[in-house]
Protein backbone atom coordinates (compact mmCIF):
# COMPACT_ATOMS: atom_id res chain seq x y z
CA UNK A 1 0.00 0.00 0.00
CA UNK A 2 2.82 2.43 0.85
CA UNK A 3 4.51 2.04 -2.53
CA UNK A 4 1.28 2.81 -4.39
CA UNK A 5 0.76 6.02 -2.39
CA UNK A 6 4.36 7.08 -3.07
CA UNK A 7 3.93 6.41 -6.79
CA UNK A 8 0.69 8.43 -6.79
CA UNK A 9 2.36 11.32 -4.96
CA UNK A 10 5.32 11.26 -7.35
CA UNK A 11 3.00 11.30 -10.36
CA UNK A 12 1.08 14.21 -8.82
CA UNK A 13 4.32 16.13 -8.12
CA UNK A 14 5.51 15.63 -11.70
CA UNK A 15 2.20 16.08 -13.52
CA UNK A 16 1.10 19.29 -11.78
CA UNK A 17 3.98 21.53 -12.99
CA UNK A 18 3.94 19.92 -16.43
CA UNK A 19 0.19 20.55 -16.76
CA UNK A 20 0.51 24.17 -15.63
CA UNK A 21 3.40 24.70 -18.06
CA UNK A 22 1.38 23.17 -20.91
CA UNK A 23 -1.70 25.30 -20.15
CA UNK A 24 0.17 28.59 -19.77
CA UNK A 25 2.26 28.14 -22.94
CA UNK A 26 -0.60 27.57 -25.33
CA UNK A 27 -0.64 30.14 -28.14
CA UNK A 28 -4.39 30.82 -27.72
CA UNK A 29 -3.91 31.65 -24.05
CA UNK A 30 -0.99 33.93 -24.83
CA UNK A 31 -2.88 35.76 -27.57
CA UNK A 32 -6.06 36.10 -25.60
CA UNK A 33 -4.73 37.28 -22.26
CA UNK A 34 -1.21 38.60 -22.58
CA UNK A 35 -1.32 40.43 -25.91
CA UNK A 36 -4.74 41.97 -25.27
CA UNK A 37 -3.62 43.15 -21.83
CA UNK A 38 -0.47 44.67 -23.29
CA UNK A 39 -2.53 46.57 -25.86
CA UNK A 40 -4.74 47.91 -23.05
CA UNK A 41 -1.77 49.10 -21.01
CA UNK A 42 0.29 50.41 -23.94
CA UNK A 43 -2.13 51.51 -26.67
CA UNK A 44 -0.75 51.93 -30.17
CA UNK A 45 0.57 55.39 -31.00
CA UNK A 46 -1.86 57.81 -32.50
CA UNK A 47 -0.72 60.74 -34.60
CA UNK A 48 -2.48 63.31 -32.39
CA UNK A 49 -0.85 61.96 -29.24
CA UNK A 50 2.56 61.96 -30.91
CA UNK A 51 2.01 65.53 -32.16
CA UNK A 52 0.92 66.76 -28.71
CA UNK A 53 3.96 65.13 -27.15
CA UNK A 54 6.30 66.81 -29.64
CA UNK A 55 4.64 70.19 -29.03
CA UNK A 56 5.05 69.73 -25.28
CA UNK A 57 8.74 68.87 -25.70
CA UNK A 58 9.24 71.97 -27.84
CA UNK A 59 7.57 74.21 -25.24
CA UNK A 60 9.78 72.75 -22.50
CA UNK A 61 12.89 73.35 -24.64
CA UNK A 62 11.82 76.94 -25.24
CA UNK A 63 11.24 77.55 -21.52
CA UNK A 64 14.61 76.06 -20.61
CA UNK A 65 16.29 78.17 -23.26
CA UNK A 66 14.56 81.34 -22.03
CA UNK A 67 15.67 80.63 -18.46
CA UNK A 68 19.25 80.09 -19.59
CA UNK A 69 19.25 83.30 -21.63
CA UNK A 70 17.76 85.18 -18.69
CA UNK A 71 20.50 83.87 -16.37
CA UNK A 72 23.21 84.71 -18.87
CA UNK A 73 21.75 88.19 -19.33
CA UNK A 74 21.70 88.77 -15.57
CA UNK A 75 25.27 87.54 -15.18
CA UNK A 76 26.61 89.73 -17.97
CA UNK A 77 24.67 92.78 -16.72
CA UNK A 78 26.18 92.45 -13.24
CA UNK A 79 29.91 91.78 -13.72
CA UNK A 80 31.90 91.14 -10.57
CA UNK A 81 33.94 94.12 -9.42
CA UNK A 82 37.40 93.11 -8.42
Secondary structure, DSSP 8 states (H G I E B T S, - for coil): -HHHHHHHHHHHHHHHHHHHHHHHT-HHHIIIIIIHHHHHHS----HHHHHHHHHHHHHHHHHHHHHHHHHHHHHHHS----
